[in-house]
Amino acid sequence: MKPKPNRTRILSRCASLFVFVSMTISVVAQPAKRPMTFMDIIEMRSVSNPAVSPDARWVLYTMSTPDWKAGKSQTDIWLASMDGTVNKEMTFTRDKNETNPRWSRDGKFFVFASDRDASPAAAGAPGGGAGEGAAGGRNQLYRMRPDGGEAEKITDAKDGVGAFAFTRDGKWLAFSAGKTEEQQIWIFSTGEIGLGKAKLLTKHSTPIASWQFSPDSKKIYFLSPDSVDKEDKDRKEKKFTVKIRDQQTPANHLWALDLDSRQEKRLTSGTAYTVTEFTQSKDSQWIGFHGGSMNRYEKGTEARDYADLYLINVPTGKIERLTENEDINESPLSFSPDSKLIAFSAADDFKYFHNGRVYVRPVEGGALKKLGDGFDADVNPGFWSKDDKAIYFNEGMGATNQFFSVSVESGKITPLTQVKGALNVTEDEDTGTLLVNYSDPTTPANIYSSSLATIADRGTWKRLTDSNPQVADFQLGETEAIRWKSTDGTLIEGVLVKPLGYEKGKRYPLIVQIHGGPAGADLLGFNGRYVNYSHIYAANGYFCLMPNYRGSTNYGEKFKMEISGDYFRQAFDDIMTGVDNLIKLGMVDETRMGVMGWSAGGHWSNWTLTHTNRFKAISSGAGAMNWTSMYAETDIQRNREFYFQGKPYDRFEHYWDVSPLKYIKNAKTPTLIHVVEGDPRVPRPQSEELHMALKKLGVPTEFMVYPGSTHGIPDMRNQMVKMVSEFGWFEKWIKGKDVWFDWKTLNATLKDDSKKPEKPAEEKDGEP
């Protein structure tokens, strides 16, 4: 399958010029393969939302395609056969999105959400009743046959459509609609789906926050707040838009609505907790939910840490509290296929930051049984075997991600895959089909089908998607996992990308790319993101080292927790010994090295800046400088308290001792700084402290502030700016180039591409 024609193909060629790529491109005869460019990074497509048909012969999925000219990504729906022989695009809107395809239970059609109809309509209420017209850009629902044809619009909700779902018996299709503060549920009989045919199902006095059909198709369960602050709503409508930090909100509680009688029943109440999410047993007799804290200061990002698990017996209404852990995060409750067992994951012995374990007990009651002892990694309740005897889960192992099972009876862990890559296995609950999201250093993430019997043999997987076939035409740096000993003798692992055309015995410049987290890890996956883009450096003669330093996951509990109370010291040694190892092996020129990272990678970049002058250049993205001020500025405090063993008010000297700002007078390395304006995780003031200090000290520095309110750069054009400026910074200070960044050249890529889109290439087709 060829990729959808991209209107920026010419710009992709232009990009290779302005990124300082020193290579000659022959006009007469193109080489079989070519190095990657920054535009190639921007144009990487992604697949998601796979939905298996009821007969397990087909899968719908979405493909997100970046559009450089528009400055955003666009999503379409595709259909593939499960044997891998058919793959075709079902929707073709070039400036609108189609998302979340859902099969009808008989497989004769599917429903999806789209913002394709942005023009006002005569009938604007949900289902086509009287109203003011459809609001531009908001999603409506459409119905389509898998064998093609025009999609049929089936809703015209004034404020757009939210969640939607079919009942398991196939009789009903429901959707939520309305403004957030007024949202209710509407419903179709599946025999009468069409514009104007939906009926209002709920008339609840407060808005519906989230909802699910019961497995027996008899009820809808939903969450709704106990009250609505009308005065607060009014002041916002009157443009008093001040934001109140940690504003008190009413409790959400769980309700049931009977589909036959249309009668509502409250299942939870009170101010002891607010219900944040819920799951159901397959026999429809039990509901598990998280009860979150009502303390206004224990909400937001860390809300799960202050929630506990509860279990409802639906026939009796009895509620049992299952856990009572003040600051431990438990997973949602999982029910076995026969509905006789419950399981959830939490830190071992409910101790913060310890390896995750699965806890199991009969749904009727009894002691919790811990699964996974002796396994030095996390265990979680991914999905159950059909006979209730095993639970399957995904977990990182070194620089890979693998698939495992744990015995419910013995707790024994069994590895089921040994790939040199990164995978995530999920199960389609209705058909039992395994879907594998897989990538490796030469393969971007794609979706494959498999079975439990054949999952260990990658050669038997059927590839269902081909997100980026153009990668076959790229020259990529050879990528491998390497190991070295740190200063304390511990074996450290990292991912190494070699320069194109690497010659043994020749020394090359090095870029150390430090991952975020720090509880994360670099894997043997495809490096195709703006955060590290290693193959661009490989194309320009650099090694890239991505070290999984102390504090990283995938190497055991001790390795992950060892930086508590000693945040930077040993991890910094881990990184530097990795650099020394490459120098010792005769691979790296120690006079031409740079460091870069984002988030925790930015933290370590700042520490590197203030603790060694061995590097010629540094790029620090969203990095912390002053942990005392950072504690209050960030949206996360609990893990800071773990890493620094207390609050700054109790351990001021320690927080200051591990702050790069304390050692800023040691800084000599030219440093480029990046941050997003409204970053909630590592707020802009941290970067301001670094920039001001370097300015006052006379250290060469530049500061890039990107618009947005996220922890990463949200838009592709500024992602391009980050990559190009960062690469240019290293080229200037490591290789001695005269210019590190040129807006004129960059702006040239923003000119309109007058070439009309080409006709889509013919794709493999078939009849569902």
Buried (B, 14 or more C-beta within 10 A) or exposed (E): BEBBEBBBEBBBEBBBEBBBBEEEEEEEEEEEEBBBBBBBBBBBBBBBBBBBBBEBBBBBBBBBBBBBEEEBBBBBBBBBBBEBEBBBBBBEBEEBBBBBBBBBBEBBBBBBBBBBBEEEBEBBBBBBBEBEBBBEEBBBBBBBBBEEEEBBBBBBBBBBBBBBBBBBEBBBBBBBBBEEBEBBBBBBEBEEBBBBBBEBBBEBEBBBBBBBBBBBBBBBBBBBBBEBBEEBEEEEEEEEEEEEEEEEBBBBBBBBBEBEEEEBEEBBEEEEBBBBBBBBBBBBBBBBBBBBBBEEEBBEEBBBBBBBBBBBBBEEEEBEEBBEBEBBBBBBBBBBBBBBBBBBBBBBEBEBBBBBBBBBBEBEEEEBBBBBEEBEBBBBBBBBBEEBEBBBBBBBBBBBBBBBBBBBEEBBBEEBBEBEBBBBBBBBEEBEBBBBBBBBBBBBBBBBBBEBEBBBEBEEBBBBBBBBEBBEEBBBBEBEBBEBEBEEEBEBBBBBBBBBEBEEEEBBBBBBBBBBBBBBBBBBBBBBBBBBBBBBBBBBBBBBBBBBBBBBBBBEBEBBBBBBBBBBBBBBBBBBBBBBBBBEEEBBBBEBBBBBBBBBBBBBBBBBBBBBEBBBBBBBBBBBBBBBBBBEBBEBBBBBBBBBEBEBEEBEEBBBBBBBBBBBEBBBBBBBBBBBEEBBBBBBBBBBBBBBBBEEEEBBBBBBBBEBEBBBBBBBBBBBBBBBBBBBBBBBBBBEBEEBBBEEBBEEBEEEBEEEEEEEEEEEEBEB
